[in-house]
Amino acid sequence: MRTTVEARLPGLVLGALGIGFCVGGQRYGVVHDGRMGPGLMPLLAGLALVGLGAALAVAGVAPVAAAGRSPSPSPDGSPSPGAAGGDAAADRAARPWVVFGSVVAVLLATAFIGLLLALGAMSFALMLLVERLRVWVAAAATLAILVLSWLIFIRLLAVPLPVGVLLGG
């Protein structure tokens, strides 16, 4: 059974990350000469992360209260699908750590392979490891994500994303 600290940890981590974004956004300046400054988007993203983290921290306590109850059987009398045992619960408990580890890996890999390729690798890995999609489905979705990201950020908005050492950055 998870304790309340373990249940709230993902929300607390997101909240702390959001506070970091808010502080970073303030350092860049939210308003510059009466216009949006470079710190506005990090500030808004940080506020969204703080809100999401708070919601996760509050919602993370609800499963702890229900964890002591025995699983309710389905209408035909067989146990519910989630009642298989500890393997499914351990798998669910590891998922936030897999996501957190993949974000750290993206941060480290961006300097070498660029932001788009690092995010593409993270998307592919998460679709395989967390979502358990078939390889071809994960590859197709990752390719679509990369192409759309390239079209939106590089071509349409002309945002200079980090390209990394591998691609000549």
CNS distance restraints for C-alpha pairs under 8 A (distance, minus, plus):
assign (resid   1 and name CA) (resid  64 and name CA) 7.23 0.50 0.50
assign (resid   1 and name CA) (resid  67 and name CA) 6.58 0.50 0.50
assign (resid   1 and name CA) (resid  68 and name CA) 7.82 0.50 0.50
assign (resid   2 and name CA) (resid   6 and name CA) 5.93 0.50 0.50
assign (resid   2 and name CA) (resid   7 and name CA) 6.31 0.50 0.50
assign (resid   2 and name CA) (resid  64 and name CA) 6.28 0.50 0.50
assign (resid   3 and name CA) (resid   7 and name CA) 6.20 0.50 0.50
assign (resid   3 and name CA) (resid  64 and name CA) 6.94 0.50 0.50
assign (resid   4 and name CA) (resid   8 and name CA) 6.05 0.50 0.50
assign (resid   4 and name CA) (resid  60 and name CA) 7.67 0.50 0.50
assign (resid   4 and name CA) (resid  61 and name CA) 5.96 0.50 0.50
assign (resid   4 and name CA) (resid  64 and name CA) 6.85 0.50 0.50
assign (resid   5 and name CA) (resid   9 and name CA) 5.90 0.50 0.50
assign (resid   6 and name CA) (resid  10 and name CA) 7.97 0.50 0.50
assign (resid   7 and name CA) (resid  57 and name CA) 7.14 0.50 0.50
assign (resid   7 and name CA) (resid  60 and name CA) 4.73 0.50 0.50
assign (resid   7 and name CA) (resid  61 and name CA) 5.88 0.50 0.50
assign (resid   7 and name CA) (resid  64 and name CA) 7.19 0.50 0.50
assign (resid   8 and name CA) (resid  12 and name CA) 6.18 0.50 0.50
assign (resid   8 and name CA) (resid  56 and name CA) 6.99 0.50 0.50
assign (resid   8 and name CA) (resid  57 and name CA) 4.31 0.50 0.50
assign (resid   8 and name CA) (resid  58 and name CA) 7.11 0.50 0.50
assign (resid   8 and name CA) (resid  60 and name CA) 5.30 0.50 0.50
assign (resid   8 and name CA) (resid  61 and name CA) 6.69 0.50 0.50
assign (resid   9 and name CA) (resid  13 and name CA) 6.07 0.50 0.50
assign (resid   9 and name CA) (resid  57 and name CA) 7.01 0.50 0.50
assign (resid  10 and name CA) (resid  14 and name CA) 6.28 0.50 0.50
assign (resid  10 and name CA) (resid  53 and name CA) 7.28 0.50 0.50
assign (resid  10 and name CA) (resid  56 and name CA) 7.06 0.50 0.50
assign (resid  10 and name CA) (resid  57 and name CA) 7.06 0.50 0.50
assign (resid  10 and name CA) (resid  96 and name CA) 6.77 0.50 0.50
assign (resid  11 and name CA) (resid  15 and name CA) 6.07 0.50 0.50
assign (resid  11 and name CA) (resid  52 and name CA) 7.21 0.50 0.50
assign (resid  11 and name CA) (resid  53 and name CA) 3.89 0.50 0.50
assign (resid  11 and name CA) (resid  54 and name CA) 5.90 0.50 0.50
assign (resid  11 and name CA) (resid  55 and name CA) 7.12 0.50 0.50
assign (resid  11 and name CA) (resid  56 and name CA) 4.63 0.50 0.50
assign (resid  11 and name CA) (resid  57 and name CA) 4.38 0.50 0.50
assign (resid  11 and name CA) (resid  60 and name CA) 7.81 0.50 0.50
assign (resid  12 and name CA) (resid  16 and name CA) 6.13 0.50 0.50
assign (resid  12 and name CA) (resid  53 and name CA) 5.88 0.50 0.50
assign (resid  12 and name CA) (resid  54 and name CA) 7.18 0.50 0.50
assign (resid  12 and name CA) (resid  57 and name CA) 6.31 0.50 0.50
assign (resid  13 and name CA) (resid  17 and name CA) 6.17 0.50 0.50
assign (resid  13 and name CA) (resid  53 and name CA) 7.23 0.50 0.50
assign (resid  14 and name CA) (resid  18 and name CA) 6.06 0.50 0.50
assign (resid  14 and name CA) (resid  49 and name CA) 5.88 0.50 0.50
assign (resid  14 and name CA) (resid  50 and name CA) 6.54 0.50 0.50
assign (resid  14 and name CA) (resid  52 and name CA) 7.31 0.50 0.50
assign (resid  14 and name CA) (resid  53 and name CA) 4.83 0.50 0.50
assign (resid  15 and name CA) (resid  19 and name CA) 6.23 0.50 0.50
assign (resid  15 and name CA) (resid  49 and name CA) 5.88 0.50 0.50
assign (resid  15 and name CA) (resid  50 and name CA) 4.21 0.50 0.50
assign (resid  15 and name CA) (resid  51 and name CA) 7.31 0.50 0.50
assign (resid  15 and name CA) (resid  52 and name CA) 7.39 0.50 0.50
assign (resid  15 and name CA) (resid  53 and name CA) 4.58 0.50 0.50
assign (resid  15 and name CA) (resid  54 and name CA) 6.59 0.50 0.50
assign (resid  16 and name CA) (resid  20 and name CA) 6.32 0.50 0.50
assign (resid  16 and name CA) (resid  50 and name CA) 7.29 0.50 0.50
assign (resid  17 and name CA) (resid  21 and name CA) 6.38 0.50 0.50
assign (resid  17 and name CA) (resid  46 and name CA) 7.28 0.50 0.50
assign (resid  17 and name CA) (resid  49 and name CA) 7.16 0.50 0.50
assign (resid  17 and name CA) (resid  50 and name CA) 7.73 0.50 0.50
assign (resid  18 and name CA) (resid  22 and name CA) 6.22 0.50 0.50
assign (resid  18 and name CA) (resid  45 and name CA) 7.11 0.50 0.50
assign (resid  18 and name CA) (resid  46 and name CA) 3.85 0.50 0.50
assign (resid  18 and name CA) (resid  47 and name CA) 6.13 0.50 0.50
assign (resid  18 and name CA) (resid  48 and name CA) 7.25 0.50 0.50
assign (resid  18 and name CA) (resid  49 and name CA) 4.66 0.50 0.50
assign (resid  18 and name CA) (resid  50 and name CA) 4.93 0.50 0.50
assign (resid  19 and name CA) (resid  23 and name CA) 6.20 0.50 0.50
assign (resid  19 and name CA) (resid  46 and name CA) 5.95 0.50 0.50
assign (resid  19 and name CA) (resid  47 and name CA) 7.48 0.50 0.50
assign (resid  19 and name CA) (resid  50 and name CA) 6.66 0.50 0.50
assign (resid  20 and name CA) (resid  24 and name CA) 6.09 0.50 0.50
assign (resid  20 and name CA) (resid  46 and name CA) 7.14 0.50 0.50
assign (resid  21 and name CA) (resid  25 and name CA) 5.97 0.50 0.50
assign (resid  21 and name CA) (resid  42 and name CA) 5.42 0.50 0.50
assign (resid  21 and name CA) (resid  43 and name CA) 5.98 0.50 0.50
assign (resid  21 and name CA) (resid  45 and name CA) 6.99 0.50 0.50
assign (resid  21 and name CA) (resid  46 and name CA) 4.65 0.50 0.50
assign (resid  22 and name CA) (resid  26 and name CA) 6.26 0.50 0.50
assign (resid  22 and name CA) (resid  42 and name CA) 6.26 0.50 0.50
assign (resid  22 and name CA) (resid  43 and name CA) 4.35 0.50 0.50
assign (resid  22 and name CA) (resid  44 and name CA) 7.45 0.50 0.50
assign (resid  22 and name CA) (resid  45 and name CA) 7.73 0.50 0.50
assign (resid  22 and name CA) (resid  46 and name CA) 4.91 0.50 0.50
assign (resid  22 and name CA) (resid  47 and name CA) 6.74 0.50 0.50
assign (resid  23 and name CA) (resid  27 and name CA) 6.46 0.50 0.50
assign (resid  23 and name CA) (resid  43 and name CA) 7.47 0.50 0.50
assign (resid  24 and name CA) (resid  28 and name CA) 6.64 0.50 0.50
assign (resid  24 and name CA) (resid  39 and name CA) 7.23 0.50 0.50
assign (resid  24 and name CA) (resid  42 and name CA) 7.02 0.50 0.50
assign (resid  24 and name CA) (resid  43 and name CA) 7.50 0.50 0.50
assign (resid  25 and name CA) (resid  29 and name CA) 6.40 0.50 0.50
assign (resid  25 and name CA) (resid  30 and name CA) 6.66 0.50 0.50
assign (resid  25 and name CA) (resid  38 and name CA) 7.46 0.50 0.50
assign (resid  25 and name CA) (resid  39 and name CA) 3.86 0.50 0.50
assign (resid  25 and name CA) (resid  40 and name CA) 6.14 0.50 0.50
assign (resid  25 and name CA) (resid  41 and name CA) 7.27 0.50 0.50
assign (resid  25 and name CA) (resid  42 and name CA) 4.90 0.50 0.50
assign (resid  25 and name CA) (resid  43 and name CA) 4.80 0.50 0.50
assign (resid  26 and name CA) (resid  30 and name CA) 6.06 0.50 0.50
assign (resid  26 and name CA) (resid  39 and name CA) 5.92 0.50 0.50
assign (resid  26 and name CA) (resid  40 and name CA) 7.88 0.50 0.50
assign (resid  26 and name CA) (resid  43 and name CA) 6.93 0.50 0.50
assign (resid  27 and name CA) (resid  39 and name CA) 7.08 0.50 0.50
assign (resid  28 and name CA) (resid  37 and name CA) 7.41 0.50 0.50
assign (resid  28 and name CA) (resid  38 and name CA) 5.91 0.50 0.50
assign (resid  28 and name CA) (resid  39 and name CA) 4.69 0.50 0.50
assign (resid  29 and name CA) (resid  37 and name CA) 5.62 0.50 0.50
assign (resid  29 and name CA) (resid  38 and name CA) 6.30 0.50 0.50
assign (resid  29 and name CA) (resid  39 and name CA) 4.96 0.50 0.50
assign (resid  29 and name CA) (resid  40 and name CA) 7.24 0.50 0.50
assign (resid  30 and name CA) (resid  36 and name CA) 6.27 0.50 0.50
assign (resid  30 and name CA) (resid  37 and name CA) 4.61 0.50 0.50
assign (resid  30 and name CA) (resid  38 and name CA) 6.37 0.50 0.50
assign (resid  30 and name CA) (resid  39 and name CA) 4.61 0.50 0.50
assign (resid  30 and name CA) (resid  40 and name CA) 4.55 0.50 0.50
assign (resid  30 and name CA) (resid  43 and name CA) 7.64 0.50 0.50
assign (resid  31 and name CA) (resid  35 and name CA) 5.54 0.50 0.50
assign (resid  31 and name CA) (resid  36 and name CA) 4.91 0.50 0.50
assign (resid  31 and name CA) (resid  37 and name CA) 4.42 0.50 0.50
assign (resid  31 and name CA) (resid  38 and name CA) 7.85 0.50 0.50
assign (resid  31 and name CA) (resid  39 and name CA) 7.76 0.50 0.50
assign (resid  31 and name CA) (resid  40 and name CA) 7.29 0.50 0.50
assign (resid  32 and name CA) (resid  36 and name CA) 6.13 0.50 0.50
assign (resid  32 and name CA) (resid  37 and name CA) 4.85 0.50 0.50
assign (resid  36 and name CA) (resid  40 and name CA) 6.39 0.50 0.50
assign (resid  39 and name CA) (resid  43 and name CA) 6.13 0.50 0.50
assign (resid  40 and name CA) (resid  44 and name CA) 6.18 0.50 0.50
assign (resid  41 and name CA) (resid  45 and name CA) 5.98 0.50 0.50
assign (resid  42 and name CA) (resid  46 and name CA) 5.89 0.50 0.50
assign (resid  43 and name CA) (resid  47 and name CA) 6.19 0.50 0.50
assign (resid  44 and name CA) (resid  48 and name CA) 6.22 0.50 0.50
assign (resid  45 and name CA) (resid  49 and name CA) 6.17 0.50 0.50
assign (resid  46 and name CA) (resid  50 and name CA) 6.12 0.50 0.50
assign (resid  47 and name CA) (resid  51 and name CA) 6.20 0.50 0.50
assign (resid  48 and name CA) (resid  52 and name CA) 6.07 0.50 0.50
assign (resid  49 and name CA) (resid  53 and name CA) 5.81 0.50 0.50
assign (resid  50 and name CA) (resid  54 and name CA) 6.09 0.50 0.50
assign (resid  51 and name CA) (resid  55 and name CA) 6.23 0.50 0.50
assign (resid  52 and name CA) (resid  56 and name CA) 6.12 0.50 0.50
assign (resid  53 and name CA) (resid  57 and name CA) 6.02 0.50 0.50
assign (resid  54 and name CA) (resid  58 and name CA) 6.19 0.50 0.50
assign (resid  55 and name CA) (resid  59 and name CA) 5.97 0.50 0.50
assign (resid  56 and name CA) (resid  60 and name CA) 5.67 0.50 0.50
assign (resid  57 and name CA) (resid  61 and name CA) 6.95 0.50 0.50
assign (resid  58 and name CA) (resid  62 and name CA) 7.51 0.50 0.50
assign (resid  59 and name CA) (resid  63 and name CA) 7.67 0.50 0.50
assign (resid  60 and name CA) (resid  64 and name CA) 7.31 0.50 0.50
assign (resid  61 and name CA) (resid  65 and name CA) 6.78 0.50 0.50
assign (resid  62 and name CA) (resid  66 and name CA) 6.64 0.50 0.50
assign (resid  63 and name CA) (resid  67 and name CA) 5.92 0.50 0.50
assign (resid  64 and name CA) (resid  68 and name CA) 7.62 0.50 0.50
assign (resid  71 and name CA) (resid  79 and name CA) 7.10 0.50 0.50
assign (resid  71 and name CA) (resid  80 and name CA) 6.69 0.50 0.50
assign (resid  71 and name CA) (resid  82 and name CA) 7.94 0.50 0.50
assign (resid  71 and name CA) (resid  83 and name CA) 6.08 0.50 0.50
assign (resid  72 and name CA) (resid  79 and name CA) 6.81 0.50 0.50
assign (resid  72 and name CA) (resid  80 and name CA) 6.46 0.50 0.50
assign (resid  73 and name CA) (resid  77 and name CA) 5.42 0.50 0.50
assign (resid  73 and name CA) (resid  78 and name CA) 5.52 0.50 0.50
assign (resid  73 and name CA) (resid  79 and name CA) 4.41 0.50 0.50
assign (resid  73 and name CA) (resid  80 and name CA) 5.26 0.50 0.50
assign (resid  74 and name CA) (resid  78 and name CA) 5.60 0.50 0.50
assign (resid  74 and name CA) (resid  79 and name CA) 5.97 0.50 0.50
assign (resid  74 and name CA) (resid  80 and name CA) 5.49 0.50 0.50
assign (resid  79 and name CA) (resid  83 and name CA) 6.32 0.50 0.50
assign (resid  82 and name CA) (resid  88 and name CA) 7.50 0.50 0.50
assign (resid  84 and name CA) (resid  88 and name CA) 6.91 0.50 0.50
assign (resid  85 and name CA) (resid  89 and name CA) 6.91 0.50 0.50
assign (resid  86 and name CA) (resid  90 and name CA) 5.91 0.50 0.50
assign (resid  87 and name CA) (resid  91 and name CA) 6.06 0.50 0.50
assign (resid  88 and name CA) (resid  92 and name CA) 6.17 0.50 0.50
assign (resid  89 and name CA) (resid  93 and name CA) 6.13 0.50 0.50
assign (resid  90 and name CA) (resid  94 and name CA) 6.24 0.50 0.50
assign (resid  91 and name CA) (resid  95 and name CA) 6.52 0.50 0.50
assign (resid  92 and name CA) (resid  96 and name CA) 7.99 0.50 0.50
assign (resid  93 and name CA) (resid  97 and name CA) 7.95 0.50 0.50
assign (resid  94 and name CA) (resid  98 and name CA) 6.35 0.50 0.50
assign (resid  95 and name CA) (resid  99 and name CA) 6.33 0.50 0.50
assign (resid  95 and name CA) (resid 130 and name CA) 6.23 0.50 0.50
assign (resid  96 and name CA) (resid 100 and name CA) 6.08 0.50 0.50
assign (resid  97 and name CA) (resid 101 and name CA) 5.94 0.50 0.50
assign (resid  98 and name CA) (resid 102 and name CA) 6.13 0.50 0.50
assign (resid  98 and name CA) (resid 126 and name CA) 7.89 0.50 0.50
assign (resid  98 and name CA) (resid 130 and name CA) 7.60 0.50 0.50
assign (resid  99 and name CA) (resid 103 and name CA) 6.31 0.50 0.50
assign (resid  99 and name CA) (resid 126 and name CA) 7.09 0.50 0.50
assign (resid 100 and name CA) (resid 104 and name CA) 6.42 0.50 0.50
assign (resid 101 and name CA) (resid 105 and name CA) 6.15 0.50 0.50
assign (resid 102 and name CA) (resid 106 and name CA) 6.17 0.50 0.50
assign (resid 102 and name CA) (resid 122 and name CA) 6.00 0.50 0.50
assign (resid 102 and name CA) (resid 126 and name CA) 7.84 0.50 0.50
assign (resid 103 and name CA) (resid 107 and name CA) 6.31 0.50 0.50
assign (resid 103 and name CA) (resid 122 and name CA) 7.46 0.50 0.50
assign (resid 104 and name CA) (resid 108 and name CA) 6.35 0.50 0.50
assign (resid 105 and name CA) (resid 109 and name CA) 5.95 0.50 0.50
assign (resid 106 and name CA) (resid 110 and name CA) 5.82 0.50 0.50
assign (resid 106 and name CA) (resid 115 and name CA) 7.69 0.50 0.50
assign (resid 106 and name CA) (resid 118 and name CA) 5.30 0.50 0.50
assign (resid 106 and name CA) (resid 119 and name CA) 6.41 0.50 0.50
assign (resid 106 and name CA) (resid 122 and name CA) 6.79 0.50 0.50
assign (resid 107 and name CA) (resid 111 and name CA) 7.76 0.50 0.50
assign (resid 108 and name CA) (resid 112 and name CA) 7.91 0.50 0.50
assign (resid 109 and name CA) (resid 113 and name CA) 6.00 0.50 0.50
assign (resid 109 and name CA) (resid 114 and name CA) 7.22 0.50 0.50
assign (resid 109 and name CA) (resid 118 and name CA) 6.09 0.50 0.50
assign (resid 110 and name CA) (resid 114 and name CA) 4.46 0.50 0.50
assign (resid 110 and name CA) (resid 115 and name CA) 4.90 0.50 0.50
assign (resid 110 and name CA) (resid 117 and name CA) 7.88 0.50 0.50
assign (resid 110 and name CA) (resid 118 and name CA) 5.74 0.50 0.50
assign (resid 110 and name CA) (resid 162 and name CA) 7.14 0.50 0.50
assign (resid 110 and name CA) (resid 163 and name CA) 7.60 0.50 0.50
assign (resid 110 and name CA) (resid 164 and name CA) 6.10 0.50 0.50
assign (resid 111 and name CA) (resid 115 and name CA) 7.82 0.50 0.50
assign (resid 111 and name CA) (resid 162 and name CA) 7.35 0.50 0.50
assign (resid 111 and name CA) (resid 163 and name CA) 7.57 0.50 0.50
assign (resid 111 and name CA) (resid 164 and name CA) 4.67 0.50 0.50
assign (resid 111 and name CA) (resid 165 and name CA) 6.46 0.50 0.50
assign (resid 112 and name CA) (resid 163 and name CA) 7.93 0.50 0.50
assign (resid 112 and name CA) (resid 164 and name CA) 4.47 0.50 0.50
assign (resid 112 and name CA) (resid 165 and name CA) 4.80 0.50 0.50
assign (resid 112 and name CA) (resid 166 and name CA) 5.66 0.50 0.50
assign (resid 113 and name CA) (resid 117 and name CA) 6.15 0.50 0.50
assign (resid 113 and name CA) (resid 118 and name CA) 6.38 0.50 0.50
assign (resid 113 and name CA) (resid 163 and name CA) 6.51 0.50 0.50
assign (resid 113 and name CA) (resid 164 and name CA) 4.67 0.50 0.50
assign (resid 113 and name CA) (resid 165 and name CA) 6.33 0.50 0.50
assign (resid 113 and name CA) (resid 166 and name CA) 5.28 0.50 0.50
assign (resid 113 and name CA) (resid 167 and name CA) 6.72 0.50 0.50
assign (resid 114 and name CA) (resid 118 and name CA) 6.11 0.50 0.50
assign (resid 114 and name CA) (resid 161 and name CA) 7.75 0.50 0.50
assign (resid 114 and name CA) (resid 162 and name CA) 5.25 0.50 0.50
assign (resid 114 and name CA) (resid 163 and name CA) 3.84 0.50 0.50
assign (resid 114 and name CA) (resid 164 and name CA) 4.01 0.50 0.50
assign (resid 114 and name CA) (resid 165 and name CA) 7.45 0.50 0.50
assign (resid 114 and name CA) (resid 166 and name CA) 7.60 0.50 0.50
assign (resid 114 and name CA) (resid 167 and name CA) 7.32 0.50 0.50
assign (resid 115 and name CA) (resid 119 and name CA) 6.02 0.50 0.50
assign (resid 115 and name CA) (resid 161 and name CA) 6.59 0.50 0.50
assign (resid 115 and name CA) (resid 162 and name CA) 5.56 0.50 0.50
assign (resid 115 and name CA) (resid 163 and name CA) 6.23 0.50 0.50
assign (resid 115 and name CA) (resid 164 and name CA) 7.42 0.50 0.50
assign (resid 116 and name CA) (resid 120 and name CA) 6.00 0.50 0.50
assign (resid 116 and name CA) (resid 146 and name CA) 6.64 0.50 0.50
assign (resid 116 and name CA) (resid 149 and name CA) 7.55 0.50 0.50
assign (resid 116 and name CA) (resid 150 and name CA) 7.63 0.50 0.50
assign (resid 116 and name CA) (resid 161 and name CA) 7.86 0.50 0.50
assign (resid 116 and name CA) (resid 163 and name CA) 7.68 0.50 0.50
assign (resid 117 and name CA) (resid 121 and name CA) 6.10 0.50 0.50
assign (resid 117 and name CA) (resid 146 and name CA) 7.68 0.50 0.50
assign (resid 118 and name CA) (resid 122 and name CA) 6.20 0.50 0.50
assign (resid 119 and name CA) (resid 123 and name CA) 6.05 0.50 0.50
assign (resid 120 and name CA) (resid 124 and name CA) 6.17 0.50 0.50
assign (resid 120 and name CA) (resid 142 and name CA) 5.82 0.50 0.50
assign (resid 120 and name CA) (resid 143 and name CA) 7.65 0.50 0.50
assign (resid 120 and name CA) (resid 145 and name CA) 7.25 0.50 0.50
assign (resid 120 and name CA) (resid 146 and name CA) 6.15 0.50 0.50
assign (resid 121 and name CA) (resid 125 and name CA) 6.10 0.50 0.50
assign (resid 121 and name CA) (resid 142 and name CA) 7.90 0.50 0.50
assign (resid 122 and name CA) (resid 126 and name CA) 6.04 0.50 0.50
assign (resid 123 and name CA) (resid 127 and name CA) 6.09 0.50 0.50
assign (resid 123 and name CA) (resid 142 and name CA) 6.21 0.50 0.50
assign (resid 124 and name CA) (resid 128 and name CA) 6.31 0.50 0.50
assign (resid 124 and name CA) (resid 138 and name CA) 5.64 0.50 0.50
assign (resid 124 and name CA) (resid 139 and name CA) 6.43 0.50 0.50
assign (resid 124 and name CA) (resid 141 and name CA) 7.95 0.50 0.50
assign (resid 124 and name CA) (resid 142 and name CA) 5.73 0.50 0.50
assign (resid 125 and name CA) (resid 129 and name CA) 5.89 0.50 0.50
assign (resid 125 and name CA) (resid 130 and name CA) 7.93 0.50 0.50
assign (resid 126 and name CA) (resid 130 and name CA) 5.13 0.50 0.50
assign (resid 126 and name CA) (resid 131 and name CA) 6.51 0.50 0.50
assign (resid 127 and name CA) (resid 131 and name CA) 4.79 0.50 0.50
assign (resid 127 and name CA) (resid 132 and name CA) 6.04 0.50 0.50
assign (resid 127 and name CA) (resid 133 and name CA) 5.73 0.50 0.50
assign (resid 127 and name CA) (resid 138 and name CA) 5.68 0.50 0.50
assign (resid 128 and name CA) (resid 132 and name CA) 4.68 0.50 0.50
assign (resid 128 and name CA) (resid 133 and name CA) 5.31 0.50 0.50
assign (resid 128 and name CA) (resid 134 and name CA) 6.95 0.50 0.50
assign (resid 128 and name CA) (resid 135 and name CA) 6.80 0.50 0.50
assign (resid 128 and name CA) (resid 138 and name CA) 6.60 0.50 0.50
assign (resid 133 and name CA) (resid 137 and name CA) 6.38 0.50 0.50
assign (resid 133 and name CA) (resid 138 and name CA) 6.06 0.50 0.50
assign (resid 134 and name CA) (resid 138 and name CA) 6.21 0.50 0.50
assign (resid 135 and name CA) (resid 139 and name CA) 6.02 0.50 0.50
assign (resid 136 and name CA) (resid 140 and name CA) 6.03 0.50 0.50
assign (resid 137 and name CA) (resid 141 and name CA) 6.10 0.50 0.50
assign (resid 138 and name CA) (resid 142 and name CA) 5.98 0.50 0.50
assign (resid 139 and name CA) (resid 143 and name CA) 6.08 0.50 0.50
assign (resid 140 and name CA) (resid 144 and name CA) 6.21 0.50 0.50
assign (resid 141 and name CA) (resid 145 and name CA) 6.12 0.50 0.50
assign (resid 142 and name CA) (resid 146 and name CA) 6.13 0.50 0.50
assign (resid 143 and name CA) (resid 147 and name CA) 6.12 0.50 0.50
assign (resid 144 and name CA) (resid 148 and name CA) 6.03 0.50 0.50
assign (resid 145 and name CA) (resid 149 and name CA) 5.93 0.50 0.50
assign (resid 146 and name CA) (resid 150 and name CA) 6.02 0.50 0.50
assign (resid 147 and name CA) (resid 151 and name CA) 6.11 0.50 0.50
assign (resid 148 and name CA) (resid 152 and name CA) 6.01 0.50 0.50
assign (resid 149 and name CA) (resid 153 and name CA) 5.79 0.50 0.50
assign (resid 149 and name CA) (resid 154 and name CA) 7.65 0.50 0.50
assign (resid 150 and name CA) (resid 154 and name CA) 5.19 0.50 0.50
assign (resid 150 and name CA) (resid 155 and name CA) 6.68 0.50 0.50
assign (resid 151 and name CA) (resid 155 and name CA) 4.98 0.50 0.50
assign (resid 151 and name CA) (resid 156 and name CA) 6.11 0.50 0.50
assign (resid 152 and name CA) (resid 156 and name CA) 4.95 0.50 0.50
assign (resid 152 and name CA) (resid 157 and name CA) 6.12 0.50 0.50
assign (resid 153 and name CA) (resid 157 and name CA) 5.04 0.50 0.50
assign (resid 153 and name CA) (resid 158 and name CA) 5.89 0.50 0.50
assign (resid 153 and name CA) (resid 159 and name CA) 5.36 0.50 0.50
assign (resid 153 and name CA) (resid 161 and name CA) 7.92 0.50 0.50
assign (resid 154 and name CA) (resid 158 and name CA) 4.61 0.50 0.50
assign (resid 154 and name CA) (resid 159 and name CA) 5.44 0.50 0.50
assign (resid 154 and name CA) (resid 160 and name CA) 6.86 0.50 0.50
assign (resid 154 and name CA) (resid 161 and name CA) 7.53 0.50 0.50
assign (resid 162 and name CA) (resid 169 and name CA) 7.07 0.50 0.50
assign (resid 163 and name CA) (resid 167 and name CA) 5.91 0.50 0.50
assign (resid 163 and name CA) (resid 168 and name CA) 7.06 0.50 0.50
assign (resid 163 and name CA) (resid 169 and name CA) 5.16 0.50 0.50
assign (resid 164 and name CA) (resid 168 and name CA) 6.52 0.50 0.50
assign (resid 164 and name CA) (resid 169 and name CA) 4.74 0.50 0.50
assign (resid 165 and name CA) (resid 169 and name CA) 4.86 0.50 0.50
